Amino acid sequence: MLKKLLKYKKLIFGAVIIPLVLLCGLKLFIIEISHHYKDLQELFYESESGYIIINKTTKEFGVVKKGWNRATIKTSKTETDLYYWVHKTRNKAKVEVYRPKPTLKNVNFETLNYLQIMDKIHLTELVYITGN
């Protein structure tokens, strides 16, 4: 009888407590992203590593490097967090994210300039993903 009771306790623990802890962890992850990125959450969730991000306000661009809870933008000069890269002028910037087509897999985007990136957009070599 005691072994059966212990078995039920383990079953309840596995079926209720563990999923509850995992759900709380997921909620904390979502809260952390929403507090850090605020109005840029869509850019964070929709972008992936290797995507091109363009700041049309400052005429800068970079390559997105994405971790599990942060997105950094690698330009030819620096590597900066997404939030600080967008808000570096202290004003809301017009930002767009593009996915390179597979034909551009071997292109080093850090060596290109802003006009060359805009040409690739007009030639539809970069596919629009999202923007603010």
Buried (B, 14 or more C-beta within 10 A) or exposed (E): EEEEEEEEEEEEEEEEEEEEEEEEEEEEEEEEBEEBBEEBEBBBEEBEEBBBBBBBBBEBBBBBBBEEEBBBBBBBEEEBBBBEBBBBEEEEBEBBBBBBEEEBEEEEBEEBEBEEBBEBBEEEBBEEBBBE
